[in-house]
């Protein structure tokens, strides 16, 4: 997942003026979502296997409920099939988040990741050591992918340790930082990784240890939220970013926490208000508060954040609970 956030940060596309942020109501999100969805379809015409211009565009559009031609998702599926076939089923030798990301996109679009060009893309996640080799991202995204449709963890006979959901949960819990957050490394929590960890743990809230860890993390995030409802993570240095705000927003929706929960309203601004403040006039999103240029990655993340919020407001399945997907 480090690749997801730390690679291709600035893709300057079109300059524009920002859209003023006001307190959001359910009907307010229809237009921002439609504009962002249209922008991505115009600018990502042939989605590929990749963290930018690929799976996150597909997930955002598939979960948005917006009209998207079925041929668009079919084209992505064909590109995945070709990529898998050309690489003999190996998406990456070390970073198994590549598998998790593709599993999420295929699931969101109604395809079965367990049979792609004769390969089961869930199989590598059955190897606990390989899955967690790259750090906490491995466990986080393995859970998100496997839990998106309650996939059974396959038996990987090459694994030294067979994966279980409990092993992944415990791997996340043991890496919680002293301040209650999570990070890729170090002893200080980061809002991006903390939000992602909470998204993965959301289905396990009935576990007392998980519940306690979640409570500590929510206190941490509430404490670092700024007066505009946003967050500053390591990805953006000293400036609040769309990426940080969205990861917290999605965490709240996965946990079933109302978006106007008093812990996450600062100076009258919610996290959703903050996310909306990054959208530009052409429907795209900028990366940080000091930027006036859009980029594809920020727009993908901005859209799926708004989609998560809309789903929460409407009482529908959350972004990552995909048993309501359309089967193709």
ABEGO torsion letter per residue (X at the ends): XAAAAABGABBBABBBBBBBBBBBBAAAAAAAAAAAAAAAAAABABBBBEABGBAAAAAAAAAAGBBBBAAAAAAAAAAAAAAAAAAGGBABAABAAAAAAAAAAAAAAGBBAABBGGBBAAAAAABAAAAAAAEAAAAAAAAAAAAAAGBBBBBBAABABBBBAAAAAAAAAAABBAAGBBBABEABBBAAAAAAAAAAAAAAAABAAAAAAAAAAAAAAAAABBAAGBBBBAAAEABBBAAAAAAAAAAAAAAGBBAABAAABBGGBBAAAAAAAABBAAGBBBABAABABBBAAAAAAAAAAAAAAAAAAAGBBBAABAAABBBX
